[in-house]
Amino acid sequence: MVEDTSTPISSPVKSCCVEEMSQGSPKRVKLDPQPTTGANPPNLSTDALQSNKKSHKRRDAAGYPKSRQGKEKDNKNVRRRRGDRPERNETSADASTGDPQDVPDKAPRLPKRQSAILLGFCGTGCAGMQIQPDARTIEGVLFDALVRVGAVSSDNADDPTKVSLGRAARTDAGVHAAGNLVSLKLITQIPGVSDLVVAINELLPPEIRVWGIIRVQNSFNARTSCDSRKYTYFFPSYLLIPPKPGSGLYETFRRRAVSSSGSSSSACAFPDSIHPFWADSPLESSKEDDLQRKRRWRTGPEAVQRLREIAKKFEGTRNFHNFTVGREFSDRSTQRHMKKIEITDPVVYGSTEWISVMFHGQSFMLHQRKMVSVLVLCCRTGTPPQIIEELYGPRQVFIPKMPSLGLLLEHPIFESYNRKAEGVSEKLSPEDPDFRPPINFDIHREPIEKFKQTYIYDRMREIEDRRAVFDIWVRSTDAYSGDDLLYLNPKGVIPAAAIVKRSERRKNPFREKKRFDVADFAPNSKTEADEAEEDEEEQDIVMDKAKLVDTEG
């Protein structure tokens, strides 16, 4: 090996830097962080030397960047809290001067407590329970009132998730609730507000009422802590009258009966025997004349008992994939538990007789009011209760939805949470800050019943008297002449023609009217004739699991 005897330099990198400097390119200078011996190169500028010294100050002995500890504060984030970021074009003169005394003082922070709001509402004029952008919803109106009264701070007013807003049961557009529950972190002790419930109700419209506010455990969640829900569905008893002779459904069943057995008596309950209601009707009666007679008609005890026998088949843990949308038979989430179903005796209001069905279930899926549709259709066509067992099987069929108008959320139930709260509060007085009262809607029974009568029952009946929603629904069902409803037969079996396959397009599918998904019918809204073209075929709904869960309650 030959030793280099030329003039020594500190390093090859240093030599490179000096060479580049001699070419007049100061921007390309690369400084070695390692200290070098000897005098500074004569061509190195003063600015470069100053930059080199600063770079050394920002690094420790090992060459790693130093932490911000000990660094001079620039006062850019003085008194700023998360969620209160200024706009880009708003340059704070106070922050630039570094004087914190020039920053305006904020209101004192008040403690938040995990709370449960018990409320009821008439869903008319709202796009549902859950907050939606650019839409009037129950939660949106309630949250605005909470901000205005001071129960939610201005820092959290822009985003309800900051206070962990949640609900026990979700309702669709126009659907009513005598009782529902919203959980969130509330400021319950507000200066100048002696009664928070009264103060909130003064800011709410009369169709939305807060029944009470209670302190709950910090782990409480409105949806997951709820054990079960109670819904009631109301419908006029004239829906139990069999299809009108000559209607599409009537003729379809009659043709099916003859082709399957050669005897119409073995395939359907009504083709050969005319129901007394239609036997007394003129042959060419108008729908207006039929409606007047329907409203005067009164059902018998046999029909009500038949409804109860069919409803018993819904109780227990079942696979309800046919009673919702967007779910497969193999989806485990379609397993739901119905605790009890009760059907009251018919009651006359005005000129119309009404029947109510109460569903007490662990949870309900989207459009599960299809259960009421099956109840009504089976009863009016003579289909035996065993068809319900068939509908729990893997074969998929189409079930039309009942109108939203008759649906009412009674209230959610929190038995498990109440037992836990009772154990925690057993030896505490109600004045103790750790005391947790049970969630009980019954203590508000009197104002709730008055609210239901004024804002729910009376409006529901007024809409039916004015718009005949249920009569339009049953006539549109009877007008159908395809195969989708052929599972309604006296044998209680699902024929191959009625099976729906997702990959195949059906011939003459049942098309539902969009109006039946609406519970609010304003006096100047569209008439039946206006909506003749607004039919829809039930499509395969594709949603991720999170969105599907969010549609349930």
C-alpha positions as CSV (number, residue, x, y, z in Angstrom):
1,M,0.0,0.0,0.0
2,V,1.4,3.5,-0.9
3,E,1.0,6.2,1.7
4,D,-0.4,9.6,0.7
5,T,2.2,12.4,1.4
6,S,0.2,15.3,0.0
7,T,-0.8,18.4,2.1
8,P,-3.3,17.2,4.8
9,I,-6.9,18.4,4.9
10,S,-9.5,17.7,7.7
11,S,-11.7,15.4,5.6
12,P,-12.8,14.7,2.1
13,V,-16.2,16.2,2.8
14,K,-14.6,19.4,4.0
15,S,-12.5,19.6,0.8
16,C,-15.7,19.2,-1.2
17,C,-17.4,22.0,0.6
18,V,-14.5,24.4,0.0
19,E,-14.3,23.4,-3.6
20,E,-18.0,24.2,-4.1
21,M,-17.6,27.5,-2.3
22,S,-14.8,28.5,-4.7
23,Q,-17.3,28.0,-7.5
24,G,-19.6,30.6,-6.0
25,S,-22.5,28.3,-4.9
26,P,-23.1,29.1,-1.2
27,K,-26.6,27.4,-1.2
28,R,-25.0,24.0,-1.8
29,V,-22.6,24.2,1.2
30,K,-22.9,21.1,3.4
31,L,-21.4,21.4,6.8
32,D,-20.0,18.5,8.7
33,P,-21.5,18.4,12.2
34,Q,-18.3,16.8,13.5
35,P,-15.7,19.4,14.8
36,T,-12.6,19.8,12.6
37,T,-9.1,20.9,13.4
38,G,-7.2,23.7,11.9
39,A,-8.3,27.2,10.9
40,N,-11.6,28.0,9.2
41,P,-11.5,27.8,5.4
42,P,-10.9,31.3,4.0
43,N,-13.8,31.2,1.6
44,L,-16.6,30.2,4.2
45,S,-19.1,33.1,4.7
46,T,-20.1,34.5,8.1
47,D,-23.8,33.6,7.5
48,A,-22.8,30.0,7.0
49,L,-20.8,29.9,10.1
50,Q,-23.7,31.4,12.1
51,S,-26.0,28.7,10.7
52,N,-23.6,26.1,11.6
53,K,-23.5,27.3,15.3
54,K,-27.3,27.2,15.5
55,S,-27.5,23.7,14.1
56,H,-25.1,22.6,16.9
57,K,-27.3,24.2,19.5
58,R,-30.3,22.2,18.3
59,R,-28.6,18.9,18.8
60,D,-27.2,17.0,21.7
61,A,-23.7,15.4,22.0
62,A,-24.8,12.3,20.1
63,G,-26.1,14.3,17.2
64,Y,-29.9,13.8,18.0
65,P,-32.3,16.7,18.0
66,K,-32.8,18.2,21.4
67,S,-36.3,18.3,23.0
68,R,-38.4,21.4,23.3
69,Q,-37.8,21.5,27.0
70,G,-36.3,24.9,28.0
71,K,-37.3,26.5,24.7
72,E,-38.5,30.0,24.7
73,K,-42.4,30.1,24.6
74,D,-43.9,32.0,21.7
75,N,-47.3,32.4,23.3
76,K,-49.1,31.1,20.1
77,N,-51.4,28.8,22.0
78,V,-52.2,30.9,25.0
79,R,-55.5,29.8,26.6
80,R,-56.5,27.7,23.6
81,R,-58.6,24.6,24.0
82,R,-59.2,21.7,21.7
83,G,-62.0,22.4,19.4
84,D,-61.5,26.1,19.5
85,R,-59.0,26.5,16.6
86,P,-59.1,29.9,14.9
87,E,-59.5,30.3,11.2
88,R,-56.4,30.4,9.0
89,N,-56.9,34.0,8.0
90,E,-57.4,35.2,11.5
91,T,-54.0,36.2,12.8
92,S,-54.1,37.1,16.4
93,A,-52.3,40.3,17.2
94,D,-52.4,39.5,20.9
95,A,-50.6,36.2,20.3
96,S,-47.9,37.9,18.3
97,T,-47.2,40.4,21.0
98,G,-47.1,37.6,23.5
99,D,-49.3,39.4,26.0
100,P,-51.8,36.9,27.5
101,Q,-53.6,39.7,29.3
102,D,-55.0,40.8,25.9
103,V,-56.7,37.5,25.3
104,P,-60.4,37.8,26.3
105,D,-61.4,35.8,29.4
106,K,-63.6,32.7,28.8
107,A,-66.6,31.7,31.0
108,P,-65.6,29.5,33.9
109,R,-65.6,25.8,33.1
110,L,-68.5,24.0,34.8
111,P,-68.3,20.2,35.6
112,K,-70.1,17.8,33.3
113,R,-71.9,14.7,34.6
114,Q,-73.0,11.6,32.7
115,S,-76.8,12.0,32.5
116,A,-79.9,10.4,31.0
117,I,-82.7,12.6,29.5
118,L,-86.1,11.0,29.4
119,L,-88.2,12.5,26.7
120,G,-91.2,12.1,24.4
121,F,-92.0,13.5,21.0
122,C,-94.3,13.7,18.1
123,G,-92.2,13.0,15.1
124,T,-94.3,15.1,12.7
125,G,-92.1,17.5,10.8
126,C,-88.8,15.8,11.7
127,A,-86.5,13.6,9.6
128,G,-86.2,11.1,12.4
129,M,-84.5,10.8,15.9
130,Q,-80.8,10.9,15.1
131,I,-78.9,14.2,14.2
132,Q,-78.4,14.6,10.5
133,P,-76.7,17.4,8.6
134,D,-79.1,20.0,7.0
135,A,-82.2,18.3,8.5
136,R,-84.6,19.0,11.4
137,T,-84.4,16.0,13.8
138,I,-85.5,15.4,17.4
139,E,-81.9,15.2,18.6
140,G,-81.0,18.3,16.7
141,V,-83.8,20.4,18.3
142,L,-83.0,19.0,21.8
143,F,-79.3,19.6,21.5
144,D,-79.8,23.2,20.4
145,A,-82.0,23.7,23.5
146,L,-79.3,22.2,25.7
147,V,-76.7,24.6,24.3
148,R,-78.9,27.6,24.7
149,V,-79.8,26.8,28.4
150,G,-76.1,26.2,29.2
151,A,-76.3,22.4,29.8
152,V,-73.7,22.0,27.0
153,S,-70.8,24.4,26.8
154,S,-70.1,26.6,23.8
155,D,-66.8,24.7,23.3
156,N,-68.8,21.5,22.7
157,A,-71.7,23.0,20.9
158,D,-70.3,22.3,17.4
159,D,-70.1,18.5,17.8
160,P,-72.5,16.3,19.9
161,T,-69.9,13.5,20.0
162,K,-67.8,15.7,22.3
163,V,-70.4,15.0,25.0
164,S,-70.9,11.3,24.0
165,L,-74.5,11.8,22.7
166,G,-76.4,8.5,22.3
167,R,-79.9,7.2,22.2
168,A,-81.7,4.1,23.4
169,A,-83.9,3.6,20.3
170,R,-83.8,5.2,16.9
171,T,-87.0,6.2,15.1
172,D,-87.6,6.9,11.5
173,A,-88.9,10.1,9.9
174,G,-92.3,11.1,11.4
175,V,-92.4,8.2,13.9
176,H,-93.5,9.1,17.4
177,A,-92.2,8.2,20.9
178,A,-94.1,8.5,24.2
179,G,-90.8,7.7,25.9
180,N,-87.2,7.5,24.7
181,L,-83.8,8.1,26.4
182,V,-80.8,10.2,25.4
183,S,-77.5,9.9,27.3
184,L,-74.7,12.5,27.3
185,K,-72.4,14.5,29.6
186,L,-74.4,17.4,30.9
187,I,-73.7,20.5,32.9
188,T,-76.4,19.9,35.5
189,Q,-75.6,22.8,37.9
190,I,-76.0,26.0,35.9
191,P,-75.9,29.4,37.6
192,G,-79.3,31.0,37.5
193,V,-81.2,27.9,36.5
194,S,-83.1,26.4,39.4
195,D,-85.1,23.7,37.5
196,L,-83.2,22.4,34.4
197,V,-86.1,20.3,33.1
198,V,-88.5,23.4,33.1
199,A,-85.8,25.6,31.5
200,I,-85.2,23.1,28.7
201,N,-88.9,22.6,28.0
202,E,-89.4,26.4,27.7
203,L,-86.9,26.3,24.8
204,L,-88.5,23.2,23.1
205,P,-91.5,23.2,20.8
206,P,-94.6,21.7,22.5
207,E,-94.4,18.4,20.5
208,I,-91.1,17.6,22.1
209,R,-91.1,17.2,25.9
210,V,-88.4,16.3,28.5
211,W,-89.9,14.2,31.3
212,G,-86.9,14.1,33.5
213,I,-83.1,14.2,33.8
214,I,-81.2,11.7,36.1
215,R,-77.6,11.2,37.0
216,V,-76.3,7.8,35.7
217,Q,-73.1,5.9,36.1
218,N,-70.1,7.0,34.0
219,S,-70.1,3.7,32.1
220,F,-73.8,4.1,31.1
221,N,-74.6,3.9,27.3
222,A,-78.1,4.6,26.2
223,R,-78.1,1.8,23.5
224,T,-76.0,-0.9,25.0
225,S,-77.4,-0.5,28.6
226,C,-81.0,-0.9,27.3
227,D,-82.4,-4.4,27.8
228,S,-85.5,-4.2,25.7
229,R,-88.0,-1.8,24.0
230,K,-91.7,-1.6,23.7
231,Y,-93.4,-0.5,20.5
232,T,-97.2,-0.3,19.7
233,Y,-98.7,-0.4,16.3
234,F,-102.2,0.9,15.6
235,F,-104.3,0.1,12.6
236,P,-108.0,0.3,11.6
237,S,-109.8,-3.1,12.0
238,Y,-111.1,-2.8,8.4
239,L,-107.7,-4.0,7.2
240,L,-108.9,-7.5,8.2
241,I,-111.6,-7.6,5.5
242,P,-110.5,-10.0,2.7
243,P,-109.5,-8.7,-0.7
244,K,-112.3,-7.3,-2.8
245,P,-113.6,-9.8,-5.5
246,G,-112.2,-8.9,-8.9
247,S,-109.0,-7.3,-7.4
248,G,-105.6,-8.5,-8.6
249,L,-104.7,-10.4,-5.4
250,Y,-108.1,-12.1,-5.4
251,E,-107.8,-13.2,-9.0
252,T,-104.2,-14.4,-8.6
253,F,-105.1,-16.6,-5.6
254,R,-108.1,-17.9,-7.5
255,R,-106.0,-18.9,-10.6
256,R,-103.3,-20.4,-8.4
257,A,-105.9,-22.5,-6.6
258,V,-107.4,-23.9,-9.8
259,S,-104.0,-24.6,-11.4
260,S,-102.5,-26.4,-8.3
261,S,-105.4,-28.7,-7.4
262,G,-108.3,-28.2,-9.8
263,S,-110.4,-27.2,-6.8
264,S,-110.4,-23.6,-5.7
265,S,-111.5,-24.6,-2.2
266,S,-108.2,-26.2,-1.3
267,A,-105.9,-23.4,-2.1
268,C,-107.3,-20.2,-0.6
269,A,-109.9,-19.4,2.0
270,F,-111.9,-16.8,0.1
271,P,-112.2,-17.6,-3.7
272,D,-115.4,-19.6,-3.5
273,S,-117.0,-17.8,-0.5
274,I,-117.7,-14.1,-0.7
275,H,-117.1,-12.3,2.6
276,P,-120.3,-10.7,4.0
277,F,-118.8,-7.2,3.7
278,W,-118.4,-7.6,-0.1
279,A,-121.6,-9.6,-0.5
280,D,-123.6,-6.6,0.7
281,S,-121.6,-4.2,-1.5
282,P,-122.8,-3.1,-5.0
283,L,-120.9,-4.8,-7.8
284,E,-119.3,-1.6,-9.1
285,S,-118.9,0.4,-5.9
286,S,-116.4,3.2,-5.9
287,K,-113.4,3.3,-3.5
288,E,-115.0,6.3,-1.7
289,D,-118.2,4.3,-1.1
290,D,-116.1,1.3,0.0
291,L,-114.1,3.4,2.5
292,Q,-117.3,4.8,4.1
293,R,-118.6,1.3,4.6
294,K,-115.2,0.1,5.9
295,R,-115.1,2.7,8.6
296,R,-118.6,1.6,9.8
297,W,-117.6,-2.0,9.8
298,R,-116.8,-3.8,13.1
299,T,-114.7,-6.9,13.4
300,G,-115.7,-10.0,15.3
301,P,-114.0,-11.8,18.2
302,E,-113.0,-14.6,15.9
303,A,-110.7,-12.4,13.8
304,V,-109.1,-10.9,16.9
305,Q,-108.4,-14.3,18.3
306,R,-106.9,-15.4,15.0
307,L,-104.6,-12.4,15.2
308,R,-103.5,-13.4,18.7
309,E,-102.8,-17.0,17.6
310,I,-100.6,-15.8,14.7
311,A,-98.8,-13.3,17.0
312,K,-97.8,-16.1,19.4
313,K,-95.5,-17.5,16.7
314,F,-93.4,-14.4,16.9
315,E,-92.5,-14.8,20.6
316,G,-89.1,-16.3,21.5
317,T,-85.7,-16.1,19.8
318,R,-86.2,-16.2,16.0
319,N,-84.4,-15.5,12.8
320,F,-86.1,-12.4,11.4
321,H,-84.1,-12.0,8.2
322,N,-87.4,-11.9,6.2
323,F,-88.8,-9.1,8.3
324,T,-86.1,-6.5,7.6
325,V,-83.9,-5.5,4.6
326,G,-80.2,-6.0,3.7
327,R,-79.7,-9.1,5.9
328,E,-79.0,-12.7,4.9
329,F,-80.3,-15.9,6.7
330,S,-76.8,-16.7,7.8
331,D,-76.3,-13.3,9.4
332,R,-76.3,-14.0,13.2
333,S,-77.6,-10.5,13.9
334,T,-81.0,-11.4,12.5
335,Q,-81.6,-13.5,15.6
336,R,-83.8,-11.4,17.8
337,H,-85.8,-12.2,21.0
338,M,-89.4,-11.2,21.3
339,K,-90.5,-11.3,24.9
340,K,-94.2,-10.7,24.5
341,I,-96.8,-9.6,22.0
342,E,-100.2,-8.4,23.1
343,I,-103.3,-7.5,21.0
344,T,-106.0,-5.4,22.6
345,D,-109.7,-5.6,21.9
346,P,-110.9,-3.2,19.2
347,V,-111.8,0.3,20.3
348,V,-113.9,2.8,18.3
349,Y,-112.6,6.4,17.9
350,G,-114.8,8.6,15.9
351,S,-116.3,6.5,13.1
352,T,-113.4,4.0,12.8
353,E,-112.6,0.9,14.9
354,W,-108.9,0.5,15.8
355,I,-106.7,-2.4,17.0
356,S,-103.4,-2.0,18.7
357,V,-100.5,-4.5,18.8
358,M,-97.8,-4.1,21.5
359,F,-94.4,-5.6,20.7
360,H,-92.0,-6.1,23.6
361,G,-88.6,-7.2,22.2
362,Q,-85.0,-7.1,23.1
363,S,-84.2,-5.1,20.0
364,F,-85.8,-4.4,16.6
365,M,-84.3,-4.2,13.1
366,L,-84.9,-1.8,10.3
367,H,-88.5,-2.0,8.9
368,Q,-89.5,-4.7,11.4
369,R,-93.0,-3.4,11.2
370,K,-93.2,-6.0,8.5
371,M,-94.3,-8.3,11.3
372,V,-97.6,-6.4,11.5
373,S,-98.0,-6.7,7.8
374,V,-97.8,-10.5,8.0
375,L,-100.2,-10.5,10.9
376,V,-102.8,-8.6,8.9
377,L,-102.2,-10.4,5.6
378,C,-102.4,-13.9,7.1
379,C,-105.6,-13.0,8.9
380,R,-107.4,-11.5,5.9
381,T,-106.4,-14.4,3.5
382,G,-107.0,-17.3,5.8
383,T,-103.3,-18.3,5.9
384,P,-102.5,-20.6,9.0
385,P,-100.1,-19.5,11.7
386,Q,-97.5,-22.1,10.6
387,I,-96.4,-19.9,7.7
388,I,-94.6,-17.8,10.3
389,E,-92.3,-20.8,11.1
390,E,-91.6,-21.1,7.3
391,L,-90.6,-17.4,7.2
392,Y,-87.9,-18.1,9.7
393,G,-86.2,-20.6,7.3
394,P,-83.5,-19.9,4.7
395,R,-85.9,-19.1,1.8
396,Q,-86.3,-15.4,1.2
397,V,-89.6,-13.9,0.4
398,F,-91.0,-10.4,-0.1
399,I,-93.1,-8.9,2.8
400,P,-94.6,-5.4,2.2
401,K,-94.1,-2.8,5.0
402,M,-97.0,-1.4,6.9
403,P,-97.4,2.4,6.9
404,S,-95.2,4.2,9.4
405,L,-98.2,6.2,10.5
406,G,-99.3,3.6,13.1
407,L,-96.0,3.1,14.8
408,L,-95.2,4.4,18.3
409,L,-92.2,3.8,20.6
410,E,-93.7,3.4,24.1
411,H,-90.4,3.4,26.0
412,P,-87.1,1.6,26.5
413,I,-86.5,-0.7,29.5
414,F,-83.3,-0.8,31.7
415,E,-83.8,-3.6,34.1
416,S,-80.1,-4.7,34.3
417,Y,-78.9,-1.2,34.8
418,N,-81.5,-0.5,37.5
419,R,-80.4,-3.6,39.5
420,K,-76.8,-2.4,39.3
421,A,-77.8,1.2,40.3
422,E,-79.9,-0.2,43.2
423,G,-76.9,-2.1,44.5
424,V,-74.7,1.0,44.4
425,S,-77.2,3.3,46.0
426,E,-78.8,0.9,48.5
427,K,-77.1,2.5,51.5
428,L,-77.0,6.1,50.1
429,S,-79.5,8.9,50.5
430,P,-80.9,10.6,47.3
431,E,-78.9,13.7,48.3
432,D,-75.6,11.8,48.2
433,P,-73.6,12.7,45.1
434,D,-72.9,9.0,44.5
435,F,-76.6,8.1,44.5
436,R,-77.9,6.7,41.2
437,P,-81.7,6.6,40.8
438,P,-83.4,3.9,38.6
439,I,-84.6,4.8,35.1
440,N,-88.3,4.7,35.4
441,F,-90.8,6.1,32.9
442,D,-93.8,5.1,35.1
443,I,-93.3,8.0,37.5
444,H,-94.1,10.3,34.5
445,R,-97.1,8.3,33.5
446,E,-99.7,11.1,33.9
447,P,-98.0,13.7,31.7
448,I,-97.0,11.0,29.2
449,E,-100.5,9.8,28.7
450,K,-101.8,13.3,28.3
451,F,-99.1,14.0,25.7
452,K,-99.9,10.8,23.8
453,Q,-103.5,11.7,23.5
454,T,-102.9,15.3,22.3
455,Y,-99.9,15.0,20.1
456,I,-99.9,11.4,18.9
457,Y,-103.2,9.6,19.0
458,D,-105.3,12.6,17.9
459,R,-102.9,13.5,15.1
460,M,-102.7,9.9,13.9
461,R,-106.5,9.5,13.7
462,E,-106.9,13.0,12.1
463,I,-104.4,12.0,9.3
464,E,-106.2,8.7,8.7
465,D,-109.6,10.5,8.6
466,R,-108.2,13.1,6.2
467,R,-105.9,11.0,4.0
468,A,-107.1,7.4,4.4
469,V,-103.5,6.1,4.5
470,F,-104.4,2.6,5.6
471,D,-107.1,2.2,3.0
472,I,-104.7,3.3,0.3
473,W,-102.2,0.7,1.6
474,V,-104.6,-2.2,1.6
475,R,-106.0,-1.3,-1.9
476,S,-102.5,-1.1,-3.3
477,T,-101.7,-4.5,-1.9
478,D,-104.9,-6.0,-3.3
479,A,-104.1,-4.5,-6.7
480,Y,-101.0,-6.7,-7.0
481,S,-101.3,-9.6,-9.4
482,G,-97.8,-11.1,-9.3
483,D,-96.4,-14.1,-7.5
484,D,-94.5,-12.4,-4.6
485,L,-97.4,-13.0,-2.1
486,L,-98.3,-16.6,-3.0
487,Y,-96.9,-17.7,0.4
488,L,-100.3,-16.5,1.7
489,N,-102.3,-19.7,1.3
490,P,-104.2,-22.2,3.4
491,K,-101.4,-24.8,3.4
492,G,-99.0,-22.5,5.2
493,V,-96.1,-23.3,2.8
494,I,-93.9,-21.1,0.6
495,P,-94.2,-22.1,-3.1
496,A,-91.2,-21.9,-5.4
497,A,-92.8,-19.0,-7.3
498,A,-92.8,-16.8,-4.2
499,I,-89.1,-17.3,-3.4
500,V,-86.9,-14.2,-4.0
501,K,-83.4,-14.8,-5.3
502,R,-81.1,-11.8,-5.1
503,S,-79.2,-12.7,-8.3
504,E,-82.4,-13.0,-10.4
505,R,-84.8,-10.2,-11.4
506,R,-88.4,-11.1,-10.7
507,K,-91.2,-10.9,-13.2
508,N,-93.8,-8.4,-12.0
509,P,-92.3,-7.6,-8.6
510,F,-94.3,-6.0,-5.9
511,R,-93.7,-2.3,-5.8
512,E,-94.3,-0.3,-2.6
513,K,-95.3,3.3,-2.5
514,K,-92.8,5.6,-0.9
515,R,-95.6,7.5,1.0
516,F,-96.0,4.6,3.4
517,D,-92.6,5.3,4.9
518,V,-93.8,8.7,5.9
519,A,-95.8,9.3,9.0
520,D,-96.3,13.1,8.5
521,F,-98.9,14.2,5.9
522,A,-99.3,18.0,5.8
523,P,-102.7,19.3,4.6
524,N,-101.1,20.5,1.3
525,S,-98.9,17.5,0.7
526,K,-99.3,15.2,-2.4
527,T,-102.5,13.4,-3.0
528,E,-102.9,9.7,-4.0
529,A,-103.1,10.7,-7.6
530,D,-99.9,12.8,-7.4
531,E,-98.0,9.8,-6.1
532,A,-99.3,7.2,-8.6
533,E,-95.9,7.3,-10.3
534,E,-93.8,7.2,-7.1
535,D,-93.7,3.4,-6.6
536,E,-90.6,1.6,-5.7
537,E,-89.3,-1.9,-5.9
538,E,-87.5,-3.2,-2.8
539,Q,-83.9,-3.2,-3.7
540,D,-81.0,-5.1,-2.2
541,I,-79.7,-2.7,0.4
542,V,-76.0,-2.8,1.0
543,M,-74.8,-1.3,4.3
544,D,-71.8,-2.0,6.4
545,K,-72.5,-3.4,9.9
546,A,-72.0,-0.2,11.7
547,K,-74.7,1.6,9.6
548,L,-77.1,-1.3,10.0
549,V,-76.6,-1.3,13.7
550,D,-77.3,2.4,13.7
551,T,-80.7,1.8,12.0
552,E,-81.9,-0.4,14.8
553,G,-83.5,0.2,18.1
